[in-house]
């Protein structure tokens, strides 16, 4: 009697496993001649970051976010920003505490443009 119950449970489990596999097999053998779905992605736009200068030199500018003072970013300069920063450095450069706006790609470390008035050199 116990063997019959065990055999019945084993057969039931085997049928359940094979019955569950049937829909998956149908998906694999589906018609693959359908055109692929193309998802258009929006182009990523550069964003402006309001920040306070910690340190600036010819190669990099290190800033602290205005909205979250715990976030510190270091940017290198793109060609347009390099020309601008060279002129500013000739006049004394940015000093610690100067407020600037830096345009960069989200998650990027290259400053595409910099706006802000440098304070007088110390």
N, C-alpha and C positions, 0 to 999 in steps of 0.2 A: 504494500500500500504506500509506504514511504517512497519507494522507488518510482511509483507512478506519479506521485506529486512532484518529485524532483524532475522527472522527465517532462512533465507538462509545463513546469516553470521554465525549463531549459528551452523547450520548443517555443514557448511564448516569447522569451527574450530574443531568440534567433529571428523570429518573424518580425518583431518590433525593430530590430536593427536593420534588417533588409528593407522593411517598409519605409523607414526614415531615410534610407539612402536613395530611394527612387526619385524624389524631387531634385536632389542634387545632380543626379545623372542627367535629368532632363535639361537642367540649366547648362551643363557642359556641352550638350549636343545641339544647342539652340543655333539658329541661323546666324552665322557670323558675317554675312554679306551686308548687314545694316551699316550705314555710315557712322563714324565715331561722333560722339557728342563733343562739340567744341565749346569750351567755357571761355568767355572773354574776360580777361583780367583788367582791372583799372590800372592805368599807369600810376606809379608811385610818385607823389609830388614832394618837393622839398618843403621842409617846415622851418618856421622861425622859432628860435629858442631865446627867451629872455633870460639873461644871465648877468652875473657879476664877475669881473675879471679877478683871477687869483694871480696869474702870471702870464706875461706875453713876451715873446721874443721873435726872432726872424723865422723860426721854423714852426713853432706851435703856439697855441693860446690855450690856457687852462682856465676854465670858468666853473662857477657854481650856479646851478639853476636858481632862478628867482622864486619859483613856486615851491621847490623842495631843496632846501639848503644842504641836505645830506648828499645830493647827487652832484658829482663833480665830473666834468667832461674835458677831454683834451682833444683839440682839433689841429690838424695840419691845414695848410692853406691851398685852395685851388688857385689856378693862374690869376683869375680876376681878383680874388681876395689877396693874393700875394702882392700884386701891384698896389692895392689900397693900403695894405699893412706896411709896405716899404715907405710910403709917403708919411704914414702916421709915425713910424719909428724914427724917421728923420726929424720930426718935430718933437720927439721926446717919448713917444709910444704910450700905450695904455699902462695905467698904474693900478695897483691893487685897489679894488673897490669900485672901479669904473663900471658903469652899467652899459651893456652892449646887447645887441640882438644878432644872433648868428643863424644864417640859413644853411641847413644841411639836410641830407637825405635821412629818413628815419633809420636809426641804428648805425649810421655812417660816422666816420671820424674825420671827414674832410669838410672844412668850412667853405661853402660856395660863395658866400658874401657876408660881410660884417658891417653893421651899422652901430654907431655910437660915438659920442664925442669924448675924446681922451681928455683927462684932466691935465693940468700943467705939471711938467716934470719937477721932481723934488730935487 
